[in-house]
Amino acid sequence: MSTSVAPLPAPAQRAVDALGRPGSARREGARSRWARRLPLMPALIYMIVVTQVPFLATIWYSFRRWNLLIPGSNKFSGLESYRLAFSDPTFVTALVNTIEITASAVILATLVGTGLAVLLNRRFFGRAVVRTLLITPFLVMPVAGALLWKTTVYDPLYGLLDFVLSPFGAHHVNWIGRFPIPAIVTLSVWQWSPFVMLIVLAGLQSEPLDVLEAAKVDGASTVQTFTRVTLAHIRRYIFLAVLLGSVYIVQTFGKIYMVTQGGPGTATTNLPFYLYEQVFNAYNVGVGAASGVIVLIGTEIVALGALRFAWGLLETAQART
């Protein structure tokens, strides 16, 4: 009596055939991986062309002492452009201003954004409308927002700030000239706080309700619940906002260009604006390129430091749980 064996399904049969042909299986796996990666190649090539190629060109020019006003000056000079940048008092001032503006704006935006997120996390009439209005500053183009603040808020004759504070003795105050860095910081906080608010609000809305109810049952007050339960839950979101804010605000250029032009003097000149002045005003391509590389390295250091700090806190929180 003869017996017939049912044929294996196609995927199982291919797997059995691959066991007998290990080299063919490896080639098939490689082709399968490349087939999955192929649709991503255009985007990868585009990112390399628009980001890495200009960066490599910037590094190349940073090793050359090239001034467009001096014929024949495009020559290799090693680290001379970096030495000239660090020995320039304006560069040192720009470095200090960059740290001051970035730290002040990030801290204040984080506090304001977190406070707004806590308020919007409560239910009240018109919350959706209020949330939309609070998000609006982040959607305004930086240059348009800077021009708006310069002409309608900081103007010493017709500005809104002078009008509001006039009952308290403020009359035709040159806010930009007398308080240049606070003017830029306030503008940055106004534009960045909505983004912080969105990130922290997402964290607040993902908080387990049973934990809050347990804290209430245990007799914890509202302040204790926020500081010991809610804040521990949303701190990873806060650190993400700090990280993104640091990387974003350290590259501030449009606000300074539109509002203060780096002045008065060099009071608000930061590293990106210093780079602009070196290339487009002094036509010093070498020093400008070296400044660009320094700005990028500084941004990477800030980002890596914030990431390591946030990752350490996350590991500590996981170890406690």
C-alpha positions in Angstrom: 0.0 0.0 0.0 1.6 3.3 -1.1 1.5 6.5 0.9 1.7 10.0 -0.5 3.4 12.9 1.3 1.6 16.2 1.2 3.7 19.0 -0.3 5.0 21.7 2.0 3.8 25.2 1.8 5.9 27.5 -0.3 7.6 29.5 2.6 8.4 26.3 4.4 9.8 24.7 1.2 12.0 27.7 0.6 13.3 27.5 4.1 14.1 23.8 3.7 15.9 24.5 0.4 17.9 27.3 2.0 19.2 24.9 4.7 20.9 22.9 2.0 22.3 26.0 0.3 23.7 28.3 3.0 25.5 30.6 0.5 22.3 31.1 -1.5 20.4 31.8 1.8 22.9 34.5 2.6 22.6 36.1 -0.8 18.8 35.9 -0.6 18.9 37.6 2.9 21.2 40.3 1.6 19.0 41.0 -1.4 16.0 41.2 0.9 17.7 43.7 3.2 18.7 45.9 0.3 15.2 45.7 -1.1 13.9 47.1 2.1 16.5 49.8 2.2 16.2 50.9 -1.4 13.1 53.1 -1.0 15.1 55.1 1.7 18.1 55.7 -0.5 16.9 58.9 -2.2 16.2 60.5 1.1 19.6 59.4 2.5 21.4 60.7 -0.6 19.5 64.0 -0.4 20.4 64.4 3.3 24.1 63.7 2.6 24.1 66.2 -0.3 22.5 69.1 1.6 24.1 68.6 5.0 27.3 66.6 4.9 28.8 68.0 1.7 28.5 71.6 2.8 29.9 70.6 6.2 33.0 69.0 4.6 33.4 72.1 2.5 33.2 74.3 5.6 35.9 72.2 7.3 38.1 72.6 4.2 37.7 76.3 4.1 38.4 76.6 7.8 42.0 75.4 7.1 42.5 78.2 4.6 43.3 81.8 5.3 41.0 83.2 2.5 39.8 86.8 2.4 37.7 87.7 -0.7 39.1 91.3 -0.6 42.7 90.1 -0.8 43.7 88.5 -4.2 45.7 85.3 -3.9 44.9 84.8 -0.2 43.2 81.5 -0.7 46.0 79.4 0.7 46.3 76.5 3.2 47.1 77.9 6.7 46.4 74.9 9.0 44.8 76.0 12.3 45.5 79.7 11.7 41.8 80.6 11.2 40.9 78.9 14.5 43.7 80.9 16.3 42.5 84.1 14.8 38.9 83.4 15.8 39.8 82.6 19.5 42.1 85.6 19.7 39.4 88.0 18.5 37.8 89.8 21.4 34.5 89.9 19.5 34.5 86.1 19.2 34.9 85.8 22.9 32.1 88.3 23.5 29.9 86.3 21.0 30.7 83.1 22.9 29.7 84.6 26.2 26.5 86.1 24.7 25.6 82.8 23.1 25.8 81.0 26.5 23.9 83.7 28.2 21.1 84.0 25.7 20.7 80.2 25.3 20.7 79.4 29.0 18.4 82.2 30.0 15.9 81.5 27.1 15.9 77.7 27.7 15.3 78.0 31.5 12.6 80.6 31.2 10.9 78.9 28.3 10.9 75.6 30.2 9.3 77.2 33.3 6.7 79.1 31.3 5.9 76.1 29.0 5.6 73.7 32.0 3.3 76.1 33.8 1.1 76.5 30.8 1.0 72.8 30.3 -0.2 72.3 33.9 -2.9 74.8 33.4 -4.1 73.4 30.1 -4.1 69.9 31.6 -7.2 70.9 33.6 -10.7 70.9 32.1 -12.3 74.3 31.5 -14.6 75.9 29.0 -12.8 76.9 25.8 -9.7 74.9 26.5 -9.3 73.9 22.9 -9.4 77.6 21.8 -6.9 78.6 24.4 -4.6 75.8 23.5 -4.7 76.9 19.8 -4.0 80.5 20.7 -1.0 79.5 22.9 0.5 77.4 20.2 0.3 80.2 17.6 3.7 81.9 18.5 5.6 78.7 17.6 4.0 78.7 14.2 5.1 82.2 13.4 8.2 82.5 11.3 11.2 83.7 13.4 12.0 86.6 11.2 8.3 87.7 11.1 8.0 87.3 14.9 11.1 89.4 15.4 9.9 92.1 13.1 6.5 92.1 14.9 8.1 92.5 18.3 10.5 95.2 17.1 7.8 97.4 15.6 4.8 96.8 17.8 6.2 95.9 21.2 9.6 97.4 21.6 9.1 100.7 19.7 9.8 103.6 22.1 7.0 105.8 20.6 4.2 103.5 19.6 5.2 100.2 21.2 2.8 98.1 23.2 5.3 97.7 26.1 5.8 101.4 26.5 2.0 101.9 26.5 1.3 99.3 29.1 4.1 100.5 31.5 3.6 104.2 31.0 1.4 104.4 34.2 4.4 103.1 36.1 6.8 105.8 34.8 8.0 104.2 31.6 7.9 106.8 28.9 9.5 106.5 25.5 12.0 103.9 26.7 14.5 102.6 24.1 13.9 98.9 25.2 16.2 97.4 22.6 19.0 99.9 23.2 18.9 99.7 27.0 18.1 96.1 27.4 19.3 94.3 24.3 19.9 90.8 25.7 16.6 90.7 27.7 14.8 91.8 24.5 16.2 88.9 22.6 15.6 86.4 25.4 12.0 87.6 25.9 11.4 87.1 22.2 12.9 83.6 22.2 10.9 82.6 25.3 7.7 83.9 23.6 8.4 81.7 20.5 9.8 78.6 22.2 7.4 78.2 25.2 4.5 76.8 23.2 6.7 73.9 22.0 7.7 73.1 25.5 4.1 73.3 26.5 3.1 70.7 23.9 5.8 68.3 25.0 5.1 68.6 28.7 1.3 68.5 28.1 1.8 65.2 26.3 3.6 63.9 29.3 0.9 65.1 31.7 -1.9 63.5 29.7 0.0 60.1 29.7 0.2 60.1 33.5 -1.7 57.1 35.0 -4.8 58.2 36.8 -4.7 55.4 39.3 -1.4 56.7 40.6 -2.9 60.2 41.2 -5.9 58.6 42.9 -3.6 56.6 45.2 -1.7 59.7 46.2 -5.0 61.4 47.0 -6.2 58.5 49.1 -2.9 58.5 51.0 -3.6 62.1 52.0 -1.0 63.9 49.7 -1.8 67.5 49.0 -1.9 69.0 45.5 1.6 70.4 45.8 3.0 67.1 47.2 1.3 65.2 44.4 2.8 67.4 41.7 6.3 67.5 43.1 6.6 63.9 44.1 4.5 62.1 41.5 3.7 64.3 38.5 7.1 65.9 38.3 8.8 62.5 38.4 6.7 61.3 35.5 7.1 64.4 33.2 10.8 65.1 33.9 11.8 63.0 30.9 9.6 65.2 28.7 11.0 68.3 30.3 14.6 67.1 29.6 13.6 66.5 26.0 12.3 70.0 25.7 15.5 71.4 27.3 17.6 69.4 24.8 15.7 70.5 21.7 15.5 74.1 23.0 19.2 74.2 23.6 20.0 73.0 20.1 17.4 75.4 18.6 18.2 78.6 20.5 22.0 78.3 20.4 21.6 78.8 16.6 19.6 82.0 16.9 20.3 84.4 14.1 17.1 85.8 12.6 15.9 87.5 15.8 19.3 89.2 16.4 19.6 90.3 12.7 16.1 91.8 12.6 16.0 93.3 16.1 19.5 94.5 17.2 21.9 93.8 14.3 24.2 92.4 17.0 24.3 95.7 18.9 24.5 98.1 20.5 28.2 97.5 19.8 28.6 93.7 20.2 26.1 93.4 23.1 23.9 90.8 21.4 26.4 89.4 18.9 26.3 85.6 19.3 28.3 82.9 17.4 26.0 82.6 14.4 25.8 86.4 13.9 29.6 86.6 14.3 29.9 84.0 11.6 27.6 86.1 9.4 29.7 89.2 9.9 33.0 87.5 9.2 31.8 86.1 5.9 29.4 88.7 4.5 30.8 91.9 6.0 34.5 91.3 6.5 34.6 88.7 3.6 36.9 86.6 5.7 35.9 83.1 4.5 38.6 81.2 6.5 37.7 82.7 10.0 34.0 82.5 9.1 34.3 78.8 8.3 36.3 78.1 11.5 33.6 79.9 13.5 30.9 77.7 11.8 32.8 74.5 12.8 33.2 75.8 16.4 29.4 76.6 16.5 28.6 73.0 15.3 31.0 71.5 17.8 29.5 73.6 20.6 26.0 72.5 19.6 27.0 68.9 19.6 28.6 69.2 23.1 25.4 70.8 24.4 23.2 68.1 22.8 25.4 65.2 24.0 25.7 66.6 27.5 21.9 67.0 27.8 21.3 63.5 26.4 23.8 61.9 28.8 22.2 63.8 31.7 18.7 62.8 30.7 19.7 59.2 30.0 21.3 59.0 33.5 18.1 60.2 35.1 16.0 57.7 33.1 18.2 54.9 34.2 17.9 56.0 37.8 14.1 56.2 37.5 14.0 52.7 35.9 16.2 51.3 38.7 13.9 52.7 41.3 10.9 51.0 39.7 
